[in-house]
Amino acid sequence: MHQPVIVEDLCSQTRFAGPSLLVEHGVVSGMSVIIGGWQHPFGVLGAHTAHKRVFRQEDINFMTSVAHVLS
C-alpha cells in the first residue's frame, strides 16, 4: 500500500532531495498522495506551503479522500 509522503521541513529532509521546482518557490512543508488507478497510479496530488507546518491525521485523511475521488 502506498503511504502519503509528508515533509515538515524540506531543507532538513534526508530521505530524498527536494525537487528544484519546490525549492525555487520557497516550499518548506508539503504532503503528497498517490492518485490510484485500477492497475497503475494516475499521478500524484500534492499540497505545499512556504511556512513550516505539521500535518495532522485529519489533513492526511482529507488529501487521501480527494485522491480517491479523483481516481
LINQUIWO-V358033 format. One record per residue. N is the residue number from 1. SS is DSSP state (h for helix, s for strand, l for the rest). Layout:
n=N ss=SS
n=N ss=SS
This chain:
n=1 ss=l
n=2 ss=l
n=3 ss=l
n=4 ss=l
n=5 ss=s
n=6 ss=s
n=7 ss=s
n=8 ss=l
n=9 ss=l
n=10 ss=h
n=11 ss=h
n=12 ss=h
n=13 ss=l
n=14 ss=l
n=15 ss=l
n=16 ss=l
n=17 ss=l
n=18 ss=l
n=19 ss=l
n=20 ss=h
n=21 ss=h
n=22 ss=h
n=23 ss=h
n=24 ss=h
n=25 ss=l
n=26 ss=l
n=27 ss=l
n=28 ss=l
n=29 ss=s
n=30 ss=s
n=31 ss=s
n=32 ss=s
n=33 ss=s
n=34 ss=s
n=35 ss=s
n=36 ss=l
n=37 ss=l
n=38 ss=l
n=39 ss=l
n=40 ss=l
n=41 ss=l
n=42 ss=l
n=43 ss=s
n=44 ss=s
n=45 ss=s
n=46 ss=s
n=47 ss=s
n=48 ss=s
n=49 ss=s
n=50 ss=l
n=51 ss=l
n=52 ss=l
n=53 ss=l
n=54 ss=l
n=55 ss=l
n=56 ss=l
n=57 ss=h
n=58 ss=h
n=59 ss=h
n=60 ss=h
n=61 ss=h
n=62 ss=h
n=63 ss=h
n=64 ss=h
n=65 ss=h
n=66 ss=h
n=67 ss=h
n=68 ss=h
n=69 ss=h
n=70 ss=h
n=71 ss=l
